């Protein structure tokens, strides 16, 4: 891992002090004079492995305590942050495992959303995005809490149905 500039250390220290591991550009804007400085600093921090881009305007700060620059968080929280907390739910084997319907450890996180589709690997977690409708999200999703963070998961009834279809 490469060294950090004074400005980069200042930003990382402030975010760590506030325990703000998920952040957007608006939250660090006060450290800069113009948009170009923000873009360059974000680019350098990504290149150095100190932040990871989650979506168009949200980033994950890799904590200083991550010695080798490798770090992860709860997959449920990462999914919630990627989707900005709306129009999604986590389903598939992950939901079945969450409800205790299977002991199988999920190899990927299946996320049903209205916005995205396709596969990505982020923070050592393979994520598969599936398209669905708002009506389906309201019907099948439920809000749960992990580490004082809310996330949406397929409800237990639909998880049971999903498993039956797989057998």
N, C-alpha and C positions, 0 to 999 in steps of 0.2 A: 504494500500500500504506500502510495506517495505521500509526501508531506502536504500539510494544509497551510493556506495563507492566513494572515491575521483576520481578514474578513470572514473566511470560511470557518475558522475556529470560533469566532464571535457568534456566528449564526447557529452553529452546532451546539455551542454551550448554552445559548438562550433556549433553544428548543429542548435540549436535555433537561435543563433546570425546570422548565415548565412541564416536563414529561409529555411533550407534544411530539409523538413519533410519526403521526400522520399530519401533514400540513399542506397548505397551498401557498402560492406566491404572495397572496395578500398578507399573509401572516409574517413574512420576512421583508416586505416591501420597504419598511422604515429604515433598513440598513443601507439602502442604495439611493443614488442620485437620479438614475435614469433606467429605462427598460433594458438597454444594452448590458449594463452591469449585472442586472438580475439574470438575464439569459446566459451570459458568460459564466457567472458563478454557479448556476444550476448545472450547466454543461460540465464544468470542471468537477463539481461534487459527484455527478453521475459517473464521470470517467474514473474518478478515484475510488469509486465504490462506497461512498458515504451516504448517498441517497439513491432510491430506486423509484422510477416513475410508475405510478399505479394507473392513472388515467390522464386525460388531457390537462388537468390542472391540479392533480393531487400527487404528493410524493410521500415516500416512507423514509424516515431517517434511520439509518443503521446505527444503533447505539455505540458509544465509545467502548463499552465493555465487550463488544464483539471483537476479539483479538485479531482474527484473520479477515475480518470484513464480511464474514458469513453470518447471517442472522435470519430468523424467521419469527413469525407471530402466529397466533391461533388462525387457522385457515378461515374460520367463520368471520373473524374480524377483518381479515384481508379482503374477503369477498364483499363484505358490507361497505368497506371503504372504497373499493373499486367501483361499486355501483352507487356510491354516494348515499347509501341507506334507503334507496327507494326503487320500486319497480323490479324486484327480483325475489327469488327464494332459492335456497340450497336444497337439492333433492338427491335422488339416486341412492347409491350405497352409503354415502356420507350421512344422509338423513336417516336411513335405516339403522346405521350404527349409532347415531346420536340418540335415537329412541330405544336402543337396546333390542332391536328386532333381529340383529345379526351380530356375530362376533367378528365377522370379516372386516379387516382393516381396509378402508377404501384407498385405492391407488390414485384416484383423482377426485377433484371436487367438481361436481356437476352443478351448474348455476343456470336456472331458468330466468330469463330476463327479456324485456321488450327492446332493449337497445343493442345488444351485441350478439355475435355468434362466432364460433371457432374455438381453437385451442391456444392457450398460452402457458408458459412455465414462468412462474414468478415466485421468488423467495423459496425455491426448492419445492414448490407445490404445482402440480399439473392441474390446470383448470380447463374445463370444457363448458363453453357457453352455448345454451340452447335457446331458441326463440320461443316465446309464448305471448299470451295476451294479458292485459291488465285484469280482465275478468278471471282468468285462470289463476293469476297471482293472488287475487283476493280470496278465491275459493280454496286454493290448496295451501297457501302459505300461512304461517303463524309466527309471531314474534317471540323470541326467547332471549335469554341473557347469559352471557359468559364474561367473566372478569369485568363486571360493571359496564359491559358494552352490549347493546342490543343488536340482534341479527335476525334474519328471516330464514325459516327452515320449513320444508314441506311438513304439514301436520301429520300426526301419527296415523290417522285413518288412511290417508292417501299413501303414506309410506308402506303400510301393510298391503294395500292394493298393488303398489308398484312391485313389491317383492313377489306376490303371487303371480304376476305376469312374467317374472323372470324364472319361475320354476317349471 
